[in-house]
Amino acid sequence: MSAALSGVLEFAPPLVLAALGGVLSERAGVVNIGLEGMMRFGAFAAAVGAFFTGSPWLGLACGALAGAAAAAAHALLSLRYRADQVVSGIALNLVALGLVTFLLEATFGSSGVSPPVPALPRDASGRTALAWVAVALPILLHLVFARTPLGLRIRATGENPHAAATAGVRVLRLRAGCVLGSGLLAGLGGAALSVGILGQFDARMPAGQGFMALAAMVFGRWTPLGAAAAAFFFAAADAFQRQLSFSVHAADLRLQGIFLALPYALTLLLLTAGAGRIRAPAADGIPYDPEGRS
């Protein structure tokens, strides 16, 4: 049991942080399909920062800032130019896929993995600080949404931005801030992969975890606690499939492939089971026109 719990806490931070980033953006009314790309930028920037500074903490900061910078591009397209938010997010994912691969080869001379980088230190229980952040942050964000004026403004902006604007909320500025915060959290989630878990950047990162974080957000009904619970559930499935893979002989590639697909298949199954019963914020994905009518 303790080994299983340790595995969940090991693999949960990237999913939890990215899922919370999705909640923050979409509760304010901006769809963020680009979590995968933001995580990829964050994972690479964290590895580069840790490699050249020798500090995993500075690497973590670089990852968070890279995710926020990617989110700024998404916010500019979605809010300033009112581009389709889904298309903008998909474009961001594609840019991250190609650009990071190019930067990896240009920086380290490899298209596969970076050299080993300083990894985050672990406490007496063998866990990094990000494991405890993944436990505490959903509670904090829940309290912000439920008990603070800022949380009320964010929720109002995602449900009825024109009514929120009538009450004095600066809708575009608030949405932009939430998108940037979303990218910061997603970038931090990506950094958790490179400097928190693996100790280097792998060109396959984040290997679909940004999309799993989106699924956790939806399955958690766009709430911090629900999204975090779903992310922990998916992390448990990931830890379980890794244990199964280790118990199977390396020559049995068919079974290993099945085990590798287990978390993703479970994600699709849960989304299919919940289809039709989950409602997004009313204004999610709808561009805000200050001169339009509610």
Secondary structure, DSSP 8 states (H G I E B T S, - for coil): -HHHHHHHHHHHHHHHHHHHHHHHHHHTT---TTHHHHHHHHHHHHHHHHHHHS-HHHHHHHHHHHHHHHHHHHHIIIIIS---HHHHHHHHHHHHHHHHHHHHHHHHS-SSB----------TTS--HHHHHHHHHHHHHHHHHHHSHHHHHHHHHHH-HHHHHHTT--HHHHHHHHHHHHHHHHHHHHHIIIIIIISS-BTTTTTTHHHHHHHHHHHTTT-HHHHHHHHHHHHHHHHHHHHHHHHS-TT-HHHHHHHHHHHHHHHHHHHHHHTTS----TTTT----TTS--
